[in-house]
Each structure stands twice: as C-alpha cells, then as structure tokens.
Amino acid sequence: MISKDRLKKLFQRLVDIYSPSGKENDILDYLRGYLKRNSIAATVQSVDETRYNLVVLPENGQAELALIGHVDTVTAYDIEDYGWHEKQDTISGLGTADMKSGCAAMVEAFLALRQAYGPLLPAALCLVVGEEENGDGAARLIEDYHFPWAVIGEPTNLVACLGCYGYLETQMVSTGKRLHASLANNRENTIEVLLQMMMRISQYMRDQRPELVYNFRDLYSSRSGLTVPDRCEAWLDVHLPPDAAIGEIVTELEDACLPADTGNSRIETRFHIETIDAGYRLPEKGPVVEAVRDVFTRMQMTWQSGDFRSHSDANQLWAAGIKPMVLGPGRLENAHVHDECVSFPQVAQAAEIYLGLMQQLFCGQ
C-alpha cells in the first residue's frame, strides 16, 4: 500500500538535493541509503569515473518490467532558491516535474511492492543519470541489462504515451579570418553567414516541414572586440513525430543549409549531426498496456494515450529492443522553466498506478 506521507518526505528530500547533469552523486548516495534502510539492496552500475546508475533487480535477476527514472535536472535558474516550495497541493522547485516526482513515485511504488510481496516478483527499478545532457546513464544501462517492457516516469500528466517523438541535434559552425571591423561585409562575417544559414533552415521548416518542432539555441561567437569574429556557432534541436522519415529530413536539412551562391566567400560552414534518435509508436495492446488500462479503470481514471513530444531515455531503450511506455506526473510545459511545479495528488496517483501495474502483471490483482 502506498504511504503518501512517506512519498512526500522522499519527494521533498529529492527536490532539495541539487543534482544537475554531471553532478548526480549526492542524490544517488541518498537514494542508495534510502533503499538500504528499507531493506532493498541496489546494484551500483558505473557510468564514468565518478557517476553511476542504481539498479534494483528481482532476486533471480530476471525482470519483465523496469520502472526507469532519471535523477538529474537542468541547471538551476537561481542557485540560491531551487528547492522545495509547497502551496496547498502544488509543489514547486527544480526537478519537481522533470522528473523527481516520477522518481519518488516509482521508488515508493517499488518499496510498497517489496514490502507486500518480497523480492521475487520480476520487476526492476532503475535510477539513471545524464538524461538532460547526453543520455549516458541510459546508454550504460542497456549495455548490461535488457527488459521486455519499461515505464519511464517523464511528465505526461498521467497520459500513457505509447509513442515518443524522434530527435535530431545538430551543430552549425562558420569559420573565417579575424578582420578589423572596418573591413567587414556580409560575405566576410562569420555571424552574418551563420544567421543566413539559420534563416534558410527556418524557411525550410515553415514551408516544407511544419509538423516538426525546431529550436535554435546556444548561439555565440568568439570574443572579438572591434573585429570580425573568426568563428560562430549555434545548435539546432528538432523534435519529429514518431512516424517522421528522419533520413529524408536529415538530407533536406543539409540541402537547406547550402547557400544559393557561395561566390568567393572565405567563410567556411559546417553542419554536423550530433544526435539522431528515432521516434516510435507502440500499438495499444500487449500485457503492460492492458494492465495499465485495467489500473486506470479500477482507479476510476479516464484512459488516455498519446505521444510524448520530447526526447527522452525512451528513444535509446526503444533502439535497444525494449518497449517503453512514458507515463508520469506533471506537465511537460512545466518542465525546464523558472516556476517548475507539479500537483502532489497527481504524484500520489502516479505511485498508485505504478504499484497497481506491477500487482496486475505479477500478482493477479
């Protein structure tokens, strides 16, 4: 049985531990101790020299379902005030929606399951690092472990997302010769050239691929003072519907980056694909999907399914042959923002869903 008091205390502790990508050890050390105090031994899976994942497997080592959550967050907007704030049923703070609420709900559900049924049921709990940066925690997880099904607690507002958008991450760079500012023109300025490339991409997106979601970020140039900078760089994120033809889109993007007339410009440009993660969409059938539907019915909740519109660890799991459902508390629009928040009753509901799913699958309840 879920303990809301225990869940809330755990959730608060997780939010109050600062754990941006790359600096997750404090929160993992706490979770490892928390599980140990509750008679659950977690395996430490090394990710790099200092960071690790926590993995809890059934006693026989064979899991049919894994609850998976990432413990890292984006960096704090205000390092002096990133922690837990409570106003009635709303909890705000860094990571409350993405996804310390999901992690807390999964830990509580797993703890309740173990206390009621012991360590033999074929369910696993995986707490991973690095999702907000390069997904190295999930990449390391799938090197050693495989699960037929997984549930990932990203913020879906408790919609069962059987599909996940694909993702492209690209770097755009222009390089040239450092010049005195009085000698600049639009063919010799690395910033101007890169901006023109970005405008061509925007035009392509609007005219040919309006279904894609794109975002330019991290635009900067070398510091130059009263000179033309010799280098300018920007990054482009593209989120693609699950059925999008990624190969065609990559080729079209590369074509869109080329200027109509290269002329005699001494500026070199480069368009580099850093990440390609395909999207997917599962059918509304299979034991996990049917079990979740039954849990929703039993909890008198309206069944909703859809696509998770962001990139997540689910993409890597899918590529590794795991069937991931994304289902968690909180709204995606409340993630990565200054006033990030989540409804605590929804966090408790998520814990009930996770526990009910495992009971339905493995206990016939």
C-alpha positions in Angstrom: 0.0 0.0 0.0 1.3 3.5 -0.9 2.2 5.7 2.0 1.5 9.3 1.0 3.4 10.7 4.0 6.5 8.6 3.2 6.2 9.5 -0.5 6.0 13.3 0.3 9.0 13.2 2.6 11.1 11.3 -0.1 10.0 13.7 -2.8 10.9 16.8 -0.7 14.3 15.3 0.1 15.0 14.7 -3.6 14.0 18.2 -4.7 16.2 19.7 -2.0 19.3 17.9 -3.3 20.8 19.7 -6.2 21.5 17.2 -9.0 22.2 18.8 -12.4 23.5 16.5 -15.1 27.1 15.5 -14.3 26.7 16.1 -10.5 24.2 13.4 -9.5 26.2 11.6 -6.9 24.7 13.3 -3.8 21.2 12.3 -4.8 22.2 8.8 -5.8 24.1 8.4 -2.5 20.9 9.4 -0.7 18.7 7.1 -2.7 21.1 4.2 -2.2 21.0 4.7 1.5 17.2 5.2 1.5 16.7 1.9 -0.3 19.2 0.1 2.0 17.3 1.4 5.1 14.2 -0.1 3.6 15.9 -3.5 3.1 16.4 -3.1 -0.7 19.9 -3.6 -2.0 20.7 -1.6 -5.1 23.5 -2.5 -7.6 25.8 0.3 -8.5 26.4 0.4 -12.2 29.4 2.7 -13.1 28.7 5.2 -15.9 32.1 7.1 -15.7 34.9 7.6 -13.2 32.6 9.4 -10.7 29.0 8.8 -11.7 26.8 5.7 -11.6 23.3 4.3 -12.0 21.3 2.5 -9.3 19.7 -0.8 -10.4 17.4 -3.0 -8.3 16.6 -6.4 -9.8 14.4 -9.2 -8.6 16.2 -11.9 -6.6 16.5 -14.2 -9.5 17.8 -11.4 -11.7 15.2 -11.7 -14.5 12.9 -8.7 -14.8 9.9 -8.5 -17.2 9.2 -4.8 -16.4 11.5 -2.0 -15.4 10.5 1.3 -13.8 13.1 3.8 -15.0 13.6 7.4 -13.9 16.4 9.9 -14.3 17.6 11.7 -11.2 19.4 14.7 -13.0 17.9 18.1 -13.7 18.8 21.1 -15.8 21.0 23.6 -14.1 19.2 25.9 -11.6 17.9 29.3 -12.7 18.7 30.5 -9.2 21.2 28.5 -7.2 20.1 30.3 -4.0 16.5 29.2 -4.4 16.0 26.0 -6.3 14.4 23.8 -3.6 11.0 22.7 -2.3 8.2 25.1 -2.1 4.7 24.0 -1.1 1.5 25.9 -1.6 -1.7 23.9 -0.9 -1.4 20.9 -3.3 1.2 22.4 -5.6 4.9 21.6 -5.2 7.4 23.8 -7.0 11.1 23.6 -7.3 13.8 22.5 -9.7 13.0 19.0 -11.0 9.6 18.7 -9.5 8.0 18.0 -12.9 11.1 16.6 -14.7 11.3 14.2 -13.1 11.9 13.9 -9.3 8.2 13.5 -8.9 8.3 10.5 -11.2 11.3 9.1 -9.4 9.8 9.5 -6.0 6.6 7.8 -7.1 8.5 4.9 -8.6 10.6 4.4 -5.5 7.5 4.5 -3.3 5.7 2.0 -5.5 8.6 -0.3 -5.6 9.1 -0.1 -1.9 5.4 -0.9 -1.3 5.6 -3.9 -3.7 8.7 -5.3 -2.0 7.1 -4.9 1.5 4.0 -6.7 0.4 5.3 -9.4 -1.9 9.1 -9.8 -1.3 12.0 -9.7 -3.8 11.0 -12.5 -6.2 8.5 -10.6 -8.5 10.0 -9.9 -11.9 10.1 -6.1 -11.6 13.2 -3.8 -11.7 13.8 -0.3 -10.6 16.5 1.8 -12.4 17.6 5.3 -11.4 19.9 6.7 -14.1 22.0 9.8 -14.7 22.6 12.2 -17.6 19.2 12.3 -19.3 19.2 16.1 -19.6 22.6 16.1 -21.4 23.7 13.2 -23.5 21.8 10.2 -22.1 24.9 8.4 -20.9 23.1 6.8 -18.0 20.6 5.1 -20.2 23.2 4.2 -22.7 25.2 2.5 -20.0 22.1 0.8 -18.5 21.2 -1.0 -21.8 24.8 -2.3 -22.1 24.3 -4.6 -19.2 20.5 -5.1 -18.8 17.5 -5.9 -21.0 13.9 -5.7 -20.1 10.9 -6.6 -22.4 9.0 -3.6 -21.1 9.8 -0.3 -19.3 7.8 2.5 -17.9 9.5 5.9 -17.8 8.2 8.5 -15.4 8.6 11.6 -17.5 5.9 14.3 -17.1 2.9 13.2 -19.2 0.1 14.5 -17.0 -0.6 10.8 -16.4 -1.3 10.2 -20.1 0.0 6.8 -21.2 2.4 7.7 -24.0 2.9 4.7 -26.3 4.7 6.8 -28.8 7.7 9.1 -28.5 8.9 11.9 -30.8 12.3 11.4 -32.5 15.1 13.9 -32.0 17.9 15.5 -34.1 20.6 17.6 -32.5 22.9 19.4 -34.9 25.8 21.8 -34.6 26.3 24.7 -37.1 29.6 26.4 -37.3 31.0 29.1 -39.5 34.8 29.9 -39.5 36.8 32.6 -41.3 39.5 35.1 -40.8 39.7 37.6 -38.0 39.4 41.1 -39.5 39.3 44.7 -38.4 35.7 45.7 -38.1 36.0 48.4 -40.7 36.7 45.8 -43.3 33.6 43.7 -42.6 30.9 42.9 -45.1 28.1 40.4 -45.2 30.3 37.8 -47.1 33.1 38.0 -44.6 31.4 38.0 -41.2 31.0 34.6 -39.6 28.0 35.7 -37.6 26.2 37.0 -40.7 26.9 33.8 -42.6 25.6 31.6 -39.8 22.5 33.8 -39.3 21.7 33.4 -43.0 22.0 29.6 -42.6 19.6 29.7 -39.7 17.1 31.7 -41.8 17.3 29.2 -44.6 16.6 26.4 -42.1 13.6 28.4 -40.7 12.2 28.9 -44.1 12.5 25.2 -44.9 10.8 24.3 -41.7 7.9 26.6 -42.3 7.4 25.7 -46.0 8.2 22.0 -46.1 8.0 20.5 -42.6 5.5 22.4 -40.5 4.9 19.3 -38.4 8.4 19.5 -37.0 9.3 21.4 -33.8 12.6 23.1 -34.0 14.6 25.3 -31.7 17.9 27.3 -32.2 20.0 27.5 -29.0 23.4 28.4 -27.7 24.3 31.0 -30.4 27.6 32.6 -29.7 30.8 33.8 -31.4 34.4 34.1 -30.4 35.1 37.3 -28.4 36.4 39.8 -30.8 36.1 43.4 -29.6 36.2 45.8 -32.6 36.9 43.0 -35.1 35.1 40.4 -37.1 35.0 37.2 -35.1 36.7 34.2 -36.7 34.2 31.7 -35.5 30.4 31.5 -34.8 28.5 28.5 -33.6 24.9 27.6 -32.9 22.9 24.4 -32.1 19.6 23.2 -33.5 17.2 20.8 -31.8 14.5 19.2 -33.9 11.7 17.1 -32.4 10.0 14.9 -35.0 6.6 13.0 -34.9 7.1 9.2 -34.3 6.4 8.3 -38.0 8.6 11.1 -39.5 11.1 10.0 -42.1 14.3 11.0 -40.3 16.7 10.0 -43.2 14.8 12.3 -45.7 14.7 15.1 -43.2 18.4 15.0 -42.5 19.2 15.2 -46.2 16.7 18.1 -46.7 18.2 20.0 -43.8 21.7 19.6 -45.2 20.4 20.9 -48.6 18.7 23.8 -46.8 21.9 24.9 -45.2 23.7 25.4 -48.5 23.6 29.0 -49.8 22.3 29.6 -53.3 25.6 31.3 -54.3 28.8 30.5 -52.5 30.7 33.1 -54.6 34.1 33.9 -53.3 33.3 34.0 -49.6 36.2 33.0 -47.4 33.8 31.8 -44.7 33.6 28.0 -44.3 30.4 26.5 -42.9 29.8 23.1 -41.3 26.5 21.4 -40.4 27.2 18.4 -38.1 24.6 15.9 -36.9 25.5 15.2 -33.3 22.5 13.0 -32.3 19.9 11.0 -34.2 17.2 9.2 -32.2 14.3 7.7 -34.0 10.8 8.0 -32.6 8.4 5.1 -32.2 4.8 4.3 -31.6 3.6 1.1 -29.8 0.2 -0.4 -30.6 -2.5 -0.3 -27.9 -2.1 -3.9 -27.0 0.2 -6.1 -25.0 0.3 -7.1 -21.4 1.7 -3.9 -20.0 -0.7 -1.7 -21.9 -3.7 -3.9 -21.0 -2.6 -3.9 -17.3 -2.3 -0.1 -17.2 -5.8 0.2 -18.8 -7.2 -2.1 -16.1 -5.5 0.0 -13.4 -7.0 3.2 -14.8 -10.4 1.6 -14.8 -10.0 0.4 -11.2 -8.9 3.9 -10.1 -11.8 5.4 -12.0 -9.5 7.4 -14.2 -10.1 8.2 -17.8 -7.8 6.2 -20.1 -5.8 8.5 -22.4 -2.9 7.5 -24.7 -0.7 9.7 -26.9 2.8 10.6 -27.9 5.5 12.0 -25.7 6.5 15.1 -27.6 10.1 15.4 -26.2 13.3 13.4 -26.5 13.9 11.1 -23.5 15.7 7.9 -22.5 12.8 6.1 -24.1 14.3 6.6 -27.5 17.5 4.7 -26.5 15.5 2.0 -24.9 13.4 1.5 -28.0 16.6 1.3 -30.2 17.8 -1.4 -27.8 14.7 -3.6 -28.3 12.9 -2.5 -25.1 9.2 -1.5 -25.3 8.9 1.8 -23.3 5.7 3.4 -22.1 6.2 7.0 -20.9 3.9 7.7 -18.1 4.4 10.1 -15.2 3.1 13.0 -13.1 3.4 16.6 -14.1 3.1 18.5 -17.4 5.8 18.8 -20.0 5.1 22.6 -20.3 6.1 22.9 -16.6 9.5 21.4 -17.1 12.7 23.3 -17.6 11.1 26.6 -16.6 11.7 29.0 -13.7 8.4 28.2 -11.9 8.6 24.4 -12.4 5.8 22.7 -10.4 3.6 19.6 -10.0 0.4 18.6 -8.2 1.2 16.4 -5.3 -2.1 14.5 -5.5 -1.0 13.6 -9.1 2.4 12.3 -7.8 0.5 10.1 -5.4 -1.8 8.9 -8.2 1.3 8.0 -10.2 2.7 5.9 -7.4 -0.7 4.1 -7.2 -0.6 3.4 -10.9 2.9 2.0 -10.8 2.1 -0.2 -7.9 -1.2 -1.3 -9.4 0.5 -2.1 -12.7 3.0 -4.4 -11.0 0.3 -6.0 -9.0 -1.8 -6.6 -12.1 1.0 -8.1 -14.0 2.6 -10.2 -11.4 0.1 -10.8 -8.6 -3.2 -11.1 -10.5 -4.7 -8.1 -8.7 
